[in-house]
Amino acid sequence: MSNQHCPGFESNKTLKEVKIKCPGCGKEWGIFSDETEKNVKCPDCGMIFDPKTAVVK
């Protein structure tokens, strides 16, 4: 077995899951930590919002 990884492996090693909750319908799901800088779209109701305002603690 090889110790080689895919080309983007090193830059993705530090990613964490961030749990967010849609302010429109209440659906909770996870996004990667590098996705918190852009708006997200709820997979259930379609509402677009800033995930930094909807982090579940």
C-alpha positions as CSV (number, residue, x, y, z in Angstrom):
1,M,0.0,0.0,0.0
2,S,1.2,3.5,-0.9
3,N,1.5,6.4,1.5
4,Q,0.6,8.8,-1.4
5,H,-2.5,10.9,-1.1
6,C,-4.6,12.7,-3.7
7,P,-3.2,16.2,-4.7
8,G,-5.5,18.3,-2.4
9,F,-5.0,16.2,0.7
10,E,-2.7,18.5,2.7
11,S,-4.9,21.5,2.3
12,N,-8.0,19.6,3.4
13,K,-6.5,18.0,6.5
14,T,-7.5,20.9,8.7
15,L,-11.1,21.1,7.7
16,K,-13.7,20.5,10.4
17,E,-17.4,20.0,10.2
18,V,-19.6,22.9,11.3
19,K,-23.2,22.2,12.3
20,I,-25.6,24.8,11.1
21,K,-29.4,25.3,11.4
22,C,-31.6,27.0,8.8
23,P,-33.3,30.1,10.3
24,G,-36.2,29.5,7.9
25,C,-37.2,25.9,8.5
26,G,-35.0,24.7,11.3
27,K,-33.2,21.9,9.4
28,E,-29.8,21.1,10.8
29,W,-26.9,19.8,8.7
30,G,-23.1,20.0,8.5
31,I,-20.8,22.0,6.3
32,F,-17.0,22.1,6.1
33,S,-15.3,24.9,8.0
34,D,-14.0,26.5,4.8
35,E,-17.6,27.0,3.6
36,T,-18.5,29.4,6.4
37,E,-17.2,32.4,4.4
38,K,-19.9,32.1,1.7
39,N,-23.7,32.0,1.8
40,V,-25.3,28.6,1.9
41,K,-28.7,27.3,0.6
42,C,-30.9,25.1,2.8
43,P,-31.4,21.7,1.1
44,D,-35.0,21.6,2.5
45,C,-36.6,25.0,2.1
46,G,-34.1,26.7,-0.3
47,M,-33.5,29.7,2.0
48,I,-30.1,31.4,1.4
49,F,-28.3,32.7,4.5
50,D,-24.9,33.4,6.1
51,P,-23.9,30.2,8.0
52,K,-21.9,32.2,10.6
53,T,-25.2,33.4,12.0
54,A,-26.6,29.9,12.2
55,V,-24.0,27.8,13.9
56,V,-25.3,25.2,16.3
57,K,-23.3,25.2,19.5
